[in-house]
């Protein structure tokens, strides 16, 4: 949330044109500031903010994109433009905290003051007539062009020296022309029991567009499949599909009028009992066509992966993202709406930066998290990100999660950078409230604190990249120019820390589960956590995460099962295990290029795939006498990856 005061008499602002703009499209806009009763004194200034994601503003090259110029309605007033450099310095200045959402253009008033009703017009994306003036952000949502004033030139306003105008000019960025369907389905199904598919119309950037209205054709690689169409719900078109044979299934959805099409994530259909799918059932139909067999190729290729335990199912979620309360772009309600309605997640959490949050913000988050926790539909967790970036004894970013609707907000520092607190001092209170800490690997400092009764997981992948090791396929972006030795996931396991793996997005656009936006720029696609649990409830989710029965992917819904001597990922095996039996099942969203079994840092088995399904069993006949840990790394031909949580075992010698 912005920490600056909102004025009552410091003027108003509007944007022209204010019509919705398609994502990633060209345009030119005018932000018009109208002076209020106080006017603007000589040496005073108006601060215009261009949202990140739009072309960066510049004031030097008229014929290049992003060029800005300003004019005043009153003759005799001279204007001075500066980019990202306020006319007057305030020291010390928390300047970083007011640049969380965009780049600033400062327009300073010179020679004559502005009077009430006078205007300053900033033209952003001056259009020379032969090329685009500026480009809109590539993701849909409201884009605020925030305006603030320093009316007397003293920079005396609270926090930054600037005061916000009451109503902020905002553009609505909408999806571009649709190009495909995103089709979501439960990963596991049972023969004869319907599973619900959720279909969203998307543009090239996966922004959700208005649903298509044409008749839908549904095809599947199952000659006995049956389809029941359900009424649309919000952005989603829905349908129940019942399979008649076991195996790996794909479902293709095609709009017969527009020709748009999309294919579901793989569905593993078993004749054995699995946990009931979380979606509600219905026998209602709508106009459409169901066909079988399907032109979609059969995934199984003669190999059927083993289904999950009878009491477990696989659920997908994103539990690390940010809202407008810290440095994101949407409200908590909008964040959870997107997770449920546009990303089709089973569970989600907001992890706003604690130093930005007031006590009132935290109460608000707790209330929203409780309201959106709906067992069987979407589960929410209460969380925040504890950030300590100063080089103190224990630093880095760690996410704190609570098992219920309440928990204390403990900060390393506040937004004004007051005295730093040591997270070790907070650990007892966190543990008293049953909290769990997950290490956020992008910050150079993940390896500075460990308590096995609090720290249970690490984020092996996020929008920042893969943090497994320095030679990751999608290398962690900050590690390109900094030495992260000792702070990556493989380093922490080598230290003897018992940590499971998960993945998340670290989204800053209010798009959990479907994002590549890292506050100021595009990055890697965000990750997802796959969690094995018996039902979609908060209690089941918490138990599975706490016991590390989870894994991370780079965003693809890759089904991964991993057992050592029958124990699932995350287990700590006791007793004699002189030759551990390792079983791996993978069902990919594309052809699996490589499945590797690691014992510590060593790859002890590499299995080359020839299709989307891989199943193998190996035995480690020479494990080290002191015990070890194993985990699995999956790489698809399209570059998507998955990492299982480890299993720890001891040699029987």
Order of alpha helices (4+ residues) and beta strands (2+ residues): beta-beta-beta-beta-beta-beta-beta-beta-beta-beta-beta-beta-beta-beta-beta-beta-beta-beta-beta-beta-beta-beta-beta-beta-beta-beta-alpha-beta-alpha-beta-beta-alpha-beta-beta-beta-alpha-beta-beta-alpha-beta-beta-beta-beta-beta-beta-beta-beta-beta-beta
